[in-house]
């Protein structure tokens, strides 16, 4: 039975990830998908031998898919455990955070709630804009993704948890839009920069 790695990623990342995967781990039967229909097609008849990794995207993986996998599914989240949910870079910018990070965690039906497997934190310059925070998160997420891949290439065993815990609310895009609107209304000066959808 051949092992398969399925990576769920957004349009931008799917442009280069197949080449990255083929060069880094040619021994893996790896493919990238971007929607639930493609994911189900990739998994058809192969739930037993597939490792699923979600990389920096907002696609909600259906609960039946997660529960049907034998091998631990992993999500690489573009924020530290203190910034659960959507737009973590935007909330860090609004908070004026001094430290940010990225998290690899076990995927569960509940968003950003699975056991934390790895965290990479990094300092932020005073006044860092959302775009700068997002760029740093992306760079560090690639490093974390490479570490996850190294494990996936060697073993179907689960990555052990770090013992860190999620904290704070599980934020949504609507919450970010509301916070951004409130900031624009209450602060003097020009409108805040944002890359949020």
Secondary structure, DSSP 8 states (H G I E B T S, - for coil): ---EEEEEE-HHHHHHHHHHHHHH-TTSEEEEE-SHHHHHHHHTT-GGGEEEEEES------HHHHHH-SS--EEEESS-TTSEES-HHHHHHHHT-SEEEEEEEE--SSTT-S-EEEEEEEE--TT--HHHHHHHHHHHHHHHHHHHHHHHHH-SS-----S----S-EE-HHHHHHHHHHHHHHSSSS-------
